Amino acid sequence: MLRQLHISGLGVIDDLDLEPPPGLTVLTGETGAGKTMIAVALSLVTGARASAQLVRAGSSAKIQARFDAPEGSEAWAEDGEVILARTLGADGKSGGRIGGQLATASALAELGARLIEIHGQHGSLRLLEQETQTAFLDRAAGDRHLGALAAYRQTYARLRDVRAAVAELEEASRERERELDLLAYQAGEIEGVGPRPGETPELEAEAGRLGHVERLLALASAVEAEVAGDGAAAESLASAAHGLGEMADLDPAAAELATRSAGLAAEAAELAHDVRIYRESLVIDPERLEEVRARIAALKGLQRKYGATDIDVLAFLREASERVVALSSVDERFEALQRELGELEGLAATQAADLSAGRAQTSPALGDELTRQINELGMEGAAIRVAVEPLEPPGPSGADRVTLLLRGGPTQPWLPLGKTASGGELSRVMLACRSILADLDDVPTLVFDEVDAGIGGQAGLAVGRRLATLAASRQVLVVTHLPQIACFADLHVRVRKHAGTAEVDVLDDHQRVLELSRMLAGLEAS
């Protein structure tokens, strides 16, 4: 709940401190004294739009509010409390802080919505929101209905995710088909050639040999003649080896020379043999040369597109095949999602129909009870009807549009609250709603401004009793002109204007009697 409020430089308020207790706090005073500026300050510190016209002349406005920290606000809280602050300059520029940390107005509003609810001319008027009206009817329908609503919302969330996934796959389907066609062409082109690792260097060597085969034959024949012909190197080396062998028999000192010459003779003979084999392997084959050159051209064509070597081209083929498998599996996922989508749509429709039935069953009695409540709160002759209409397409809360309709009198038309109710009437309608469902939400602090507009006497007393009952479980702040309401206060705060500046006094029992007398008679010290 609200523990402390400090305001400076706002409207007629120069400097104000207020520490409202649990229960009902009323703020009274003459019109223009500055009572409503307290509600304005609470609106600003919880993220409402700021205006430079609210700033007191010659200063800047500063509002600070200290609350009990709600669950989930640990990032902002300290010692179980959270402080919201808002500054407003004469130039219209504003700044916000939460727990001493810089914060945007939207952050103030998000956290403030969990801390305080303001009803009246300057309030958020959450009762006008479609979501709030739907939630009110759902609460009135009971726990079983709320359980069904939770199940529907779970289904709806999954349905929304699946629809998004299906739409994404459908949008990407053309691009996927184009990619599959390209990959199939690329894989087919590579597989049609069928390269082997290292094949290109082998073929290039063969092409070089076939391209120079005549010259190679001539050279090989000449070499063979020089090595193995009559009187050639092999024969001469063999003769020399024989002579050195005889020398070694006569002189051991020649043994090493004999060994060396024998090795050279054997090497020459082997060389002559290998040269003959090489020469005999050379074949003039123009057809094979053309075949090899064509194969090299095909491999080089693949390498220009898919990789620098045969191994790189084969790696590209492997990756393309894996990508085809991955893209093909998308079709399976798409089919599975479509099946799930159909199942979810059927389930959501069934669950939404159950919700609609529960709302239709509850709405007449709720409208009658709200009518009775607002009649007792001074809106005699007025009536409320809870309209439940089909909503297409269904939303997160079902297939219904729930609208609270207000009729000011038997001859007047039914109109939505926002088009027919004044600020005071809206406050009383919200008070009636909260009287029916005290646990409408978990907001711990409620502020009512103009709740007494247009009422008095017995109706004012009824409003006061309702506020006191509500304050048994909530902290309630009320700006009022009615003594019938003020007399129920747990804390009575009087706001007076002196020399253009608001002054705030917390009244004791004796001072309360005097203030209530003034409110009744319109005279000081009556």
Long-range contacts (C-beta under 8 A, 24 or more apart in sequence): 1-67, 1-68, 1-444, 1-445, 1-474, 1-475, 2-42, 2-65, 2-66, 2-67, 2-115, 2-116, 2-445, 2-475, 2-477, 3-66, 3-67, 3-68, 3-81, 4-64, 4-65, 4-66, 5-38, 5-41, 5-42, 5-63, 5-64, 5-65, 5-66, 6-62, 6-63, 6-64, 6-65, 7-37, 7-38, 7-41, 7-61, 7-62, 7-63, 8-59, 8-61, 8-62, 8-63, 9-55, 9-56, 9-59, 9-60, 9-61, 9-62, 10-37, 10-40, 10-41, 10-44, 10-54, 10-55, 10-56, 10-61, 10-62, 10-63, 10-88, 11-37, 11-40, 11-54, 11-56, 11-502, 12-37, 12-56, 12-497, 12-500, 12-501, 12-502, 13-37, 13-38, 13-41, 13-56, 13-501, 13-502, 14-56, 14-501, 14-502, 16-502, 16-504, 17-504, 18-493, 18-504, 20-475, 20-477, 20-491, 21-475, 21-490, 21-491, 22-471, 22-475, 22-490, 23-471, 23-472, 23-475, 23-476, 23-490, 23-491, 24-467, 24-468, 24-471, 24-476, 24-478, 24-488, 24-489, 24-490, 24-491, 25-475, 25-476, 25-477, 25-478, 25-489, 25-490, 25-491, 25-492, 25-493, 26-477, 26-478, 26-479, 26-480, 26-485, 26-486, 26-488, 26-489, 26-491, 26-492, 26-493, 27-477, 27-478, 27-479, 27-480, 27-493, 27-494, 27-495, 28-480, 28-481, 28-486, 28-492, 28-493, 28-494, 28-495, 28-515, 28-519, 29-494, 29-495, 29-496, 29-497, 30-496, 30-497, 31-481, 32-497, 33-495, 33-496, 33-497, 33-502, 34-495, 34-497, 34-502, 35-479, 35-495, 36-120, 36-121, 36-122, 36-449, 36-479, 37-502, 38-477, 38-479, 38-495, 39-118, 39-120, 39-122, 39-123, 39-447, 39-449, 39-477, 39-479, 40-122, 42-116, 42-118, 42-447, 43-118, 43-122, 43-123, 43-124, 44-86, 44-88, 45-84, 45-85, 45-86, 45-108, 45-112, 46-84, 46-108, 46-109, 46-111, 46-112, 46-113, 46-115, 46-116, 46-118, 47-96, 47-105, 47-106, 47-107, 47-108, 47-109, 47-110, 47-112, 48-109, 48-122, 48-124, 49-105, 50-86, 50-88, 50-92, 50-94, 50-105, 51-92, 52-88, 52-89, 52-90, 52-91, 52-92, 54-88, 55-88, 55-89, 55-90, 59-90, 60-87, 60-88, 60-89, 60-90, 61-86, 61-87, 61-88, 61-89, 62-86, 62-87, 62-88, 63-87, 67-115, 67-116, 67-445, 68-444, 70-111, 70-114, 70-115, 70-442, 70-444, 73-111, 73-114, 76-101, 76-111, 82-111, 82-115, 84-108, 84-111, 84-112, 84-115, 113-443, 114-442, 114-443, 115-443, 115-444, 115-445, 116-443, 116-444, 116-445, 116-446, 116-447, 117-441, 117-443, 117-445, 117-446, 117-447, 118-446, 118-447, 118-449, 119-426, 119-427, 119-430, 119-431, 119-446, 119-447, 119-448, 119-449, 119-451, 120-423, 120-424, 120-426, 120-427, 120-447, 120-448, 120-449, 120-450, 120-451, 120-479, 121-423, 121-449, 121-450, 122-449, 123-423, 123-447, 123-449, 125-418, 125-426, 127-404, 127-417, 127-426, 127-429, 127-430, 127-433, 128-416, 128-417, 128-418, 128-426, 130-401, 130-402, 130-403, 131-397, 133-386, 133-402, 133-403, 133-404, 134-397, 134-398, 134-400, 134-402, 135-397, 135-440, 135-441, 136-402, 136-404, 136-433, 136-437, 136-440, 137-359, 137-362, 137-363, 137-366, 137-386, 137-388, 137-402, 138-359, 138-397, 139-437, 139-439, 139-440, 140-362, 140-366, 140-436, 140-437, 141-358, 141-359, 141-361, 141-362, 142-362, 144-358, 145-355, 145-358, 145-359, 145-362, 148-351, 148-354, 148-355, 148-358, 149-355, 149-397, 149-398, 151-351, 152-348, 152-351, 152-352, 152-354, 152-355, 152-397, 152-398, 153-396, 153-397, 155-344, 155-347, 155-348, 155-351, 156-348, 156-394, 156-395, 156-396, 157-396, 158-344, 159-341, 159-344, 159-345, 159-348, 162-337, 162-340, 162-341, 162-344, 163-341, 165-337, 166-334, 166-337, 166-338, 166-341, 169-330, 169-333, 169-334, 169-337, 170-334, 173-334, 176-327, 176-330, 179-323, 179-327, 180-324, 180-327, 180-328, 183-320, 183-323, 183-324, 183-327, 184-324, 186-305, 186-306, 186-316, 186-317, 186-320, 187-317, 187-320, 187-321, 187-324, 189-302, 189-305, 190-302, 190-306, 190-313, 190-314, 190-316, 190-317, 190-320, 191-317, 193-298, 193-299, 193-301, 193-302, 195-299, 195-302, 195-310, 195-313, 195-314, 196-310, 197-310, 197-311, 197-314, 198-310, 198-311, 199-299, 199-310, 200-296, 200-299, 200-300, 200-303, 200-309, 200-310, 203-292, 203-295, 203-296, 203-299, 204-296, 206-292, 207-289, 207-292, 207-293, 207-296, 209-282, 210-285, 210-288, 210-289, 210-292, 211-289, 213-282, 213-283, 213-284, 213-285, 214-284, 216-282, 217-279, 217-282, 217-284, 220-275, 220-278, 220-279, 220-282, 221-279, 223-275, 224-272, 224-275, 224-276, 224-279, 227-268, 227-271, 227-272, 227-275, 228-269, 228-272, 228-275, 228-276, 233-268, 234-265, 234-268, 234-269, 234-271, 234-272, 237-261, 237-264, 237-265, 237-268, 238-265, 238-268, 238-269, 240-265, 241-265, 348-394, 349-399, 351-398, 352-394, 352-398, 352-399, 352-400, 353-399, 355-397, 355-398, 355-399, 355-400, 356-388, 356-398, 356-399, 356-400, 359-388, 359-398, 359-400, 359-402, 360-388, 362-386, 363-387, 363-388, 363-402, 366-436, 369-436, 370-404, 370-429, 370-432, 370-433, 370-436, 373-431, 373-432, 373-435, 373-436, 374-425, 374-428, 374-429, 374-432, 376-459, 376-462, 377-428, 377-431, 377-432, 377-455, 377-459, 377-462, 377-463, 377-466, 378-428, 378-454, 378-455, 378-456, 378-459, 378-460, 378-462, 378-463, 379-425, 379-428, 379-455, 379-459, 380-459, 381-408, 381-409, 381-410, 382-406, 382-407, 382-408, 382-409, 382-425, 383-407, 383-410, 384-429, 384-432, 385-414, 387-414, 404-429, 422-450, 422-453, 422-454, 423-449, 423-450, 423-453, 424-450, 424-451, 424-452, 424-453, 424-454, 424-455, 425-453, 425-454, 427-451, 427-453, 428-455, 428-463, 431-463, 431-466, 431-467, 431-470, 432-466, 434-470, 435-466, 435-469, 435-470, 438-470, 438-473, 438-474, 443-474, 444-474, 444-475, 445-474, 445-475, 445-476, 445-477, 446-470, 446-474, 446-475, 446-476, 446-477, 447-476, 447-477, 447-478, 447-479, 448-476, 448-477, 448-478, 448-479, 449-478, 449-479, 450-479, 451-478, 451-479, 451-480, 451-485, 452-480, 452-481, 452-482, 452-485, 455-482, 456-482, 456-484, 457-484, 460-484, 460-485, 464-488, 481-519, 482-519, 483-516, 483-519, 483-520, 486-515, 486-516, 486-519, 487-516
